Structure formats: C-alpha cells, structure tokens
Amino acid sequence: MNKFILNFILNATEQITLELESPLDNLDYCYRANIIWHQQKNIFLLSNDSLYYDMERFSDFLKKALNNELQLHHSITQDIGYLCNEYYQNKHGFILHNFAHGGQDWIGYQYHLWEAYKNNIRLITWLYNNIGGTIIFEITPCYPYLFCEPEDEPNYISYNEWIKTYKPYLIKEIPIDVAQKWLNQTELIVKTIKKNETQWQKKNT
C-alpha cells in the first residue's frame, strides 16, 4: 500500500514522521495515523490516534512553548517521565491541577503531548520550556506492566526493579525557527482536515 509521508524535520538525522495511507485532502476527523520519531536507526511510535486531534494538540503546545508558556511547574524537580511513573504507582506528594476537561490530575500532564503502546513498550512524549525558556521535546518510557497480572506476562518484572534502570529515551532542544516551522505544518494539517469535513458536510446536506 502506498504511504504518504509528512516530515517534521529537526536536523539531518532526526525527525517526526506522519505515516498516512491517503493524501491529506482525503482525511477526516477520525483518521488515525502513526506518528513516529526517527533518529538514524532508532524508531519510536509516539501516537496512533486521531491525526486531527494529535495535530491540534501539537499546534497548541507549540504556540505555548514559543511564547515560553510551558515552564515546568516548580514541583517537577526530577525528570518528568520518572515522576510520571511514580505518580502511576500512587505515590504521595504530587500536586494536582484542575484541567479544562473538568478532571483533576497530576500537574505534569500539562506537558503530556502524546502516548503510545506497542510491542510491550509504552512511550510518553512531552513538550515544555526549561528554566531558560528553551523548548524541550522529550520521549520517556512508561512501566509496561502497569495494567497486567504478573502471571500473564512471561517477561514480567516488578516496578521497583524496572524503575532502577529508568532513563529518558530522548531529550532534545528545539530551536525557535524549527518550532515555528513545525507550528506552520500543524496548522496546515488541521486547516486541511477541517476544510475536508466542511466540504463533506455540505455534500451530505
């Protein structure tokens, strides 16, 4: 099957890739696409959800980051992925935040961009500003046996053992010009899918 590839290029060897099975002009709100990080031979699946909502979210995050509005909360004093894993284990001391959707959750989710699970690997993608305002793109592992029973997994290891070797897969600084280019790309994708939906609704009314 033909693939239609859209690339968000960071540099000559690193990029985010959207894998589409149809041209952008054929996609609707519900279309799901693989969002993949390519770093030479390292390939990570970042999301396989609605392309429209993933790009709308990416656009919103990039706008905030470009305005230095995604500064990490003062309570996030360790790696954000590490703290997320600790939060999933119901550890104490985490500050909660009231989100726009009406729910209350860990304040670190303000920087939670995407999440994906494949082949027993769960990854979370974060976007935030560091203390100097630099835009940071980070990919971190999440404990893969969070929702399973030990007897059901032949390679099961306890959380306490797993967390001992925890480290982020990737932490990258995103230059302002690159972030602006990525924002332009996301806005075009969102605009195109919106236009598609409007045209289809007119044809069906």
C-alpha angles and dihedrals in degrees: 000000000000117000125212108207128201117188132203099197122207097172141324094297105026131063148137113245129199112205111207129181093202135034115274091250089065099053129104135195093275098051111124120211136182112247107200135184113219120197108165102286095352113096123179128183106225101177144350099187136109106323091211095054093040090054093043089054092045090051092051092049093048092051091052093045092050088054091046090245096132099071110155114256113257091246091064097087097147132048108306094227092052091051091048090056090049090050091053087057090059093246116170130246101053119138114230127215133203106236126206093251088065099255130116119226145143112313090232089074087079086081097040106118107168141349133200139177124200135148092000092305118118117192132185123199120209133190122192146134119258122222091278093051096254114147112244125199111195135180117196136179122244123210102271098208096056095117103032141079119250093235091057095058120065091197096043119150126178121255092244091058094041095051092055090073097037118138134150116265092217141003115182134175111226114211116229094245091051092048090050091051091049089050091053089051094049092048091052092051092048092046093049095050091047089052091049092053092048092051093048092048090053091051091051098049 
